[in-house]
Amino acid sequence: MCQPAALLGLLLACSSSVAAETSQWVDLPGGAFRSVLELADSPLGTGIAPFSMTLTPVTNRQFLGFVLAEPRWQRDRAPTTLAEARYLSHWVSATELGNNALPDWPVIWVSWHAANSYCRWQGGRLPSWNEWEYAAAADSTRFDARDDPAWRERILAWYARPSATALPSVGLGTPNAYGVKDLHGLVWEWVDDYSALLVSSDNREQGAADQLKFCGAGALSTSDRDNYAVLMRIAMLSSLEAEYVTGNLGFRCVRSP
């Protein structure tokens, strides 16, 4: 039988191991990029600076390490102005995962504020929309596969599926051409500037200056109206508030050199 002192030591060791876990990072070169959304005053595309991105979305195990190290982000302590009442509601307790949140599943039911704080804790930040879209444009062999109708249909098929109760573990998919995994087919993901994305629900109106705004910086137009999967993601993100959480929305982090 395990003695109390030995059991306590084991628990402390496990907690330290969880708290010390860090993400794997993949370097992306950046460069010229044609976003689906482009500013009217920047019609030639967007310049993406080199950056690093986490290999996969953040997992329950990794987020548990964060809340153990930063107790103010535990679900019974985080203010509702930063994370609504459902924040981490699938965990068995504020500091335990349970069967509905296995360690290698992507963490969900997290707010933008919580995700942003986690990334800063990791020495990074949430990706901008352009950074996320740039990374997500790649398939397993091409850095930009968006002109391939078959590839776009596969991604759209995932968006059309009902959300599963049990999520797959991260990292099981094939890495894309940059070496990043799970940008499609697992969870939706927060981006830093999610609230700057406003898209009309009527595709016929896309491109109208009074329908697409980017924080007052200028009108947005859709350079690829056929890329419905990306437009669905933009519409979903733009409908959120920073304290909202959902059962299919996670996140990953980036950092600049």
PyMOL commands that set and color helices and strands:
alter all, ss='L'
color gray80, all
select helices_A, chain A and resi 4-20+60-69+71-73+112-121+129-136+149-160+194-196+203-205+228-238
alter helices_A, ss='H'
color red, helices_A
select strands_A, chain A and resi 25-28+31-33+37-39+46-48+51-54+188-189+220-222+249-250+254-255
alter strands_A, ss='S'
color yellow, strands_A
deselect
rebuild
show_as cartoon
